[in-house]
Amino acid sequence: MAALSSIPSSISCAKNSISKKRIIITNATKPTKFINMSLDMKSDDDKLTAKISPQNDVAAIPITLQPCSHNTATATAKLYAVLEAVADRVEMHANIGEQRRNWNSLLLNSINMMTLTATAMAGLSAAAAHAPVLPLKASSAGLFAAAAAMTAAVNKLQPSQLAEEQRNATRLFKQLHEEIQTALILTDLITETDVASAMERVLALDRAYPLPLIGAMLEKFPAELEAAVWWPPLKKSENGGWRKEEMREIVRVLKEKDKQDYLKLGNTALKLNKMLAVLGPVFTGAAAVGSAFSDSSSGVGALAVAVAVGGGALATIVNSVEHGGQVGMVVEMYRNCAGFFQNMEESIESAIGEEGVESREDGELMEMKVSLQLGRSVSQLKDLASSRQHGTDIDEFASKLL
């Protein structure tokens, strides 16, 4: 009888049609021992019942087999379809992110080479006083004009920022992929609500990190930087053992310190990026005009040579700082960090939004998750909340990770 202690009293998700009358049941707790039992099956509209016939001095044990509903099977199939779509999006965003990273390096090198070549031609045309310089001047002006147009286009697109968007999208889709896989493994009954929630998250990520450039590209130079939002509106859930006041203090720290700090840094980087995006084409265009009118034999011509050479050098420096330093990527990084903290705020607020406690374990689990996301231990998180509750003014961010 002790060997049967691991057999459950009910087994869920049994099929409605069972043709075999004999089932081999393995004792999971003692894998070296096996027991053969004859089962008398009887079908009903809602469930299957089975009775183990006494064998080997084993008493009869009734077992209820509850069949899977058609809705559950359909919902599970739908969730697997969502899982496949998410896996496909991971590959798409990873490949396009790599492509746009290559854009940044290749276009930067090409524009700088064109600018430096045009600058050298402008200088040579001024130095060659008694030689025909019209071809040099025309070539220099043409290269400067092409470099100015390419610089304006690249500054509008911001390839380094585009690449960072795709890197973040890849990471978040991978995270969603793992969460759906975990749900399929651990959840007994998948419902349409689970499918709808997964679909909403996929579509929210699609809106936050669009793949197309024309018509759907995110604004690269907004008036004010805002936190990235890649999740659907969160619904309030029941409070599972949260210490509500402590968690509200953590939310205040995230909102007042962490999120605001990253938005401030992001706006600073955004202003720098705007300035560099304007100066690059301006310097290159000025160099093109100067190259066209360069002539060392007159004062105006000498000034034009200086404008061409100086403008080309300054344009190369500006482009190297903007795209070599990936200022656009820095802006996107700060925007996503602010979005990370906003997501935490909304998640905590939704978890403590309603009265009633289901279980203390749920609250403790969420506290542990918040602590890990902020790079703190649970005790450090409680100390931070307690200090804020007692009115202690501490110059400390909630996150030790970012």
Secondary structure as UniProt FT lines:
FT   HELIX           2..4
FT   TURN            5..6
FT   STRAND          10..14
FT   STRAND          22..26
FT   TURN            31..32
FT   STRAND          34..43
FT   STRAND          48..52
FT   TURN            56..57
FT   STRAND          62..67
FT   HELIX           70..127
FT   TURN            129..130
FT   HELIX           134..157
FT   HELIX           159..186
FT   HELIX           192..208
FT   TURN            214..216
FT   HELIX           244..253
FT   HELIX           254..259
FT   HELIX           260..292
FT   TURN            296..297
FT   HELIX           299..319
FT   HELIX           320..324
FT   TURN            325..326
FT   HELIX           327..351
FT   HELIX           360..373
FT   TURN            374..375
FT   HELIX           378..389
FT   TURN            390..391
//
